[in-house]
Amino acid sequence: MKANKQQDQSQLKWIADFIWNIADDRLRDVYVRGKYRDVILPFTVLRRLDAVLEATKDAVLEQKKLLDSAQIANQDGALRSAAKQAFYNTSEFTLARLKASSQNQRLRDDFIDYLDGFSPNVQDILTKFKFRDQIQTLVDAHVLGFLIEDFLDPEINLSPLPIKDEDGRIKLPALDNHGMGTVFEELIRRFNEENNEEAGEHF
């Protein structure tokens, strides 16, 4: 049991290190170090939500189409039910599908459409992060597409489901909610240290 716990901690540290390195690799010439968190923290949340919703994406889009055709205004409960989560996204895009939007302006528009598709409770999170304020800067610096690719890297798994190889063996373990919370807290701790802030100052 102790060995498993150590392995889990090692995996969580690896994920935090991986995300931390994305900030250094992609944002060094775009932001001062103290501002990296304004991009990396919301992107980490987006990738987690994206991974959680992946299995029910088509069901949500189908439900949305049915609700719209029936002119049903209050769709929140039905869409949560289709997503099998307390949140959902009705955009046709996922982060993986956004990878195909190679041109900067098109990617910007598609990315905004993707953000706009999230349910109201996720919109509240994005608003608190002030994430939309960063989009044009990322587009102008030609790094938005690279960030999406980095967070989709097959060497990192932010999904609650394990990634398996062709033979069905687990290649990367699942990341449960507790593990995700631990990774997120570690990132916040590091960003706070960079900015000489107390642990609770950012949130």
Secondary structure, DSSP 8 states (H G I E B T S, - for coil): -HHHHHHHHHHHHHHHHHHHHHHHHHHTTTS-GGGTHHHHHHHHHHHHHHHHHGGGHHHHHHHHHHHHHTT-S--HHHHHHHHTSS--B-SS--HHHHTT--SHHHHHHHHHHHHHTB-HHHHHHHHHHTTHHHHHHHHHTT-HHHHHHHHT-TT---SSS-EE-TTS-EEE----HHHHHHHHHHHHHHHHHHTT--TTS--
